[in-house]
């Protein structure tokens, strides 16, 4: 059987990364747009739908008070606006500004129609985020869902190769990656550098990665428009049209990291040496 | 000073990656060609010159006996053929089949005109290499040289993101990466996948990487021709012409991993979480 792609591909899943227009500070509008994006992706068959980092709040806050004004608790009734857009057996990963009491967190909610499966708090804070958010203390998270064992990380987290590696070693079948990538210069013909890092991490650990980025600009920050779905071999499988990237990923058997006929991405590791 | 590229760039070094024609089993011919490649690179000013994995022996051995027939001990007199081609204060990294007594190793020699600075034994073996070589027990190596603190890894080693990360954390200023990459299919317009992994690793740790690959084919194995110099920001700085990739890299101050104004690639790590 090794060497036969047909035998080794045993599962497919339709996934989407959405990049709705988000307006900083306009919580109700953003919740509605998130719900609309989820409705459209679900109508096209997506079972896993990823939205950007801080999708409900926007990113470029004037100050901590503005962030607090659009923060949501996990138990906030308004989550229903998003959850009601989700069909059964469909999972959404949505970045939001989390009201954690004294602290604010840059968090990704993992939601279904009927419940809340998990919340991951960004653990590597970028730029001025430290003036607003408290960092999480897990460095990525594993969330078991109806569509499989998800890894979740947020933006700058994934630029630390330890994070996707750790999640893959913990059994993540897919990585949901909400981001807000400020545009940086790059040579002509190259992917954004963060995309290259995600492609490399995907290939190193056979970990398909669904990236939902912003586009356009917000208060002078130009976004990368890096919304991309990367397959488990590290190649670009889908880029967005009208704010929606969607594709059917074919995944090898869970935990299969073999490289026939002689190698295995995980078994060949030498953890005693690192 | 943070934010001023001019102030933060304090060193430049001219580096080369060479891809001479190599013939499996023809040790004398390969040593001569390695010397010629080094002479040409040095004449163009290179102070660090990297040659491919198993540059003196070829790669696609019929069996272990053939590999042994072209193996060299570290003390072999014929190393002078290569060392005599090196000007003073110039360093070469050359892959060879190491005769280690009972064991053979896939090793990279770090050489100067006057001496031998180090030897690194490949620690992650690919394909049928296990039938020929014994794996090294360091997972990359640090070698202090006249041109700086070098990281050294070989081919498949660098597909484990732990390896370049570990070398960068140990203070490597540059990574010398001899490889023999068998060609694999890739989408149009994409770099070879191993190049993408090296670009990502370089960017994640600000670790310029000098990759010397094979080109052409050997006993039915087509090589990727992936010889490339990657700068410390993860971009392609030079590709080969007539088997020689050469450029002057500008490096930030040793150990400077800052991302002004607020971040730092290393200080922002959360090693307690991985």
Interface residues (C-beta under 8 A of the other chain):
Chain A: X123 X124 X125 X126 X127 X128 X130 X135 X137 X138 X139 X156 X159 X160 X161 X162 X163 X165 X166 X186 X187 X189 X190 X193 X196 X197 X199 X200 X201 X203 X204 X233 X234 X235 X236 X262 X263 X265 X268 X269 X270 X271 X273 X274
Chain B: X123 X124 X125 X126 X127 X128 X130 X135 X137 X138 X139 X156 X159 X160 X161 X162 X163 X165 X166 X186 X187 X189 X190 X193 X196 X197 X199 X200 X201 X203 X204 X233 X234 X235 X236 X262 X263 X265 X268 X269 X270 X271 X273 X274
